Amino acid sequence: MKKADWILILCVIIVLAPFFIPATGFFAWFTSATASHPYIMAFFKFAILATLGECLALRIRKGVYNEPGFGIVPRMMVWGFLGMCIAMAMVIFKVGVPAFLETVGGCDKGSLAAVFAAPQLTWGKVGIAFAVSVLMNSIFAPVMMTFHKCTDIHILDNGGTVRGLLRPMKMREIISQKVNWDIQWNLVIKKTIPLFWFPAHTITFILPPTFQVLFAALLGVALGLILALAGGSKK
């Protein structure tokens, strides 16, 4: 292990330690802030954790956590924005999918929503959580992942600077010429979504609401790793 690895491990320990020390009151503040300002907190959670996933992927591929043109700050800005979108999508699908299932199954209005919101774990709750995960990842995730890939290419094309991030994106050129659709479709969308994200987000929606956003943010590390490693794969 290199010196940078030990520094990263030490930083992670320092950041996580307050969560496990009740006297600090940090966990109580964290859950309260998440409830009061869910989208602001989502911005920072995903900006930090998903970008960390990309840095880890770079470490795996090239042996470093950063390199010229990589653009950690622009990546954090993009992930923060996507984190807010993910938090918004979770609210929409958690409310919308049970209502949709009620209309399909001819159930009483609010009956499945009550099962889904109940604190006790039942097979009905697991089934609804799985349905929410499948629909969210089938409808929202492909668009979000493809947009992230486009911003990733845009950041690299502009030298990894914040100013470069703010330049207009050449979406037609990026989508038609620079996105490796063999990887984006056959790996990122076709395989990781059903094999990883369906079950991962089923667990997310089973958890108590207080922990759902936190767990989703932790999955942001895995999301960053998967997308970054996919972006560095060779055909």
HELIX and SHEET records of a PDB file:
HELIX    1   1 LYS A    3  LEU A   16  1                                  14    
HELIX    2   2 ALA A   17  PHE A   20  5                                   4    
HELIX    3   3 PRO A   22  THR A   24  5                                   3    
HELIX    4   4 PHE A   26  SER A   36  1                                  11    
HELIX    5   5 PRO A   38  LYS A   62  1                                  25    
HELIX    6   6 ILE A   72  GLY A  105  1                                  34    
HELIX    7   7 SER A  111  ALA A  117  1                                   7    
HELIX    8   8 TRP A  123  ILE A  139  1                                  17    
HELIX    9   9 ALA A  141  ASP A  157  1                                  17    
HELIX   10  10 VAL A  162  LEU A  165  1                                   4    
HELIX   11  11 MET A  171  GLU A  173  1                                   3    
HELIX   12  12 ILE A  174  LYS A  178  3                                   5    
HELIX   13  13 TRP A  181  ILE A  183  1                                   3    
HELIX   14  14 GLN A  184  TRP A  197  3                                  14    
HELIX   15  15 PHE A  198  ILE A  206  1                                   9    
HELIX   16  16 PRO A  209  GLY A  232  1                                  24    
END                                                                             
